[in-house]
Amino acid sequence: MWMYLGLLAALFLGLHNLCKKHAVQGNEVFPVLLGTISSGFLLLLPFYLGSLWQPDYMKEIQMFVESIPWQTHGFIFIKSAIMASSWVLAYQALKHLPITIVTPIRSAGPFFTFIGAIFIYQEKPNFWQWIGFFLIIFSVMLYSRIGKKEGINFKRNKWIFAIIGATFLGASSGLYDKFLIQTLTLNPQTLQFWFCFYTVLILLVILSITWFPNAEKRKAFKWRWSIPLVGILLQIADYFYFRALQDPEALIMLLSAIKRSQIIIAVVIGGILFKEQNKRKKLIPLAGILCGVFLILYTK
């Protein structure tokens, strides 16, 4: 069951990435990010208020936001700091790079999660799963060659380093999620609500320094319908992902890989919508990534 929940998470993540590209194109990145996270927070706020006023009903529909100790708040704040850093880097990179380059690089995230899962959680992959992960990494290297044809030098372009950093931080957060869900036994909606709350606070601090004081940047910001939709789709995806992680048998390394199937939407549909270059050539490493994901999921 947890694998199917992971696939649902991947579906909504793929749609989320398309909307995110639309939201940041030619736009100010930080207010877009604040708008998306704030939208997710507003989506979850009724569940928190309902848990205060109608706890029995919220428990019945499995959307009860639990009261948690201050120590647990501290753990969630750490996750918010990690992901805020990852998103700031990722949004900046997405603004300056094609989605068909950004998404495949982020698909290397499972490799970092894979290593962490082995050393931290002692998850044990088999031979074919090893092959699958290295196939993913090799396919991402092919994307770098295609990227050069679009004027993107992977060694000199700072946005490439930004997206790699974002990928590493995102993978670290994925490993941390297993600790929050399985060790601290947080339910998805409790983690999501407080995570959004602390992330909004962190972003407000960042914007108070980098954006609010600058009149030109404020004028450059464009409100788009895709901004709140990004936050809503992300929270739906995270809900299915955290539900999957609640299963004691769920392996974070496999869930991380399953989520990479979102690239089908981003590369194929995104390449058409945003009219990006070399779409056919990008299908070759895309096939390699999908084969890698298949080996991870269906070999025992």
Summary of the structure (lengths in Angstrom):
residues: 300
radius of gyration: 18.9
end to end distance: 16.9
largest distance: 58.4
contacts: 1042
relative contact order: 0.22
helix: 80%
strand: 0%
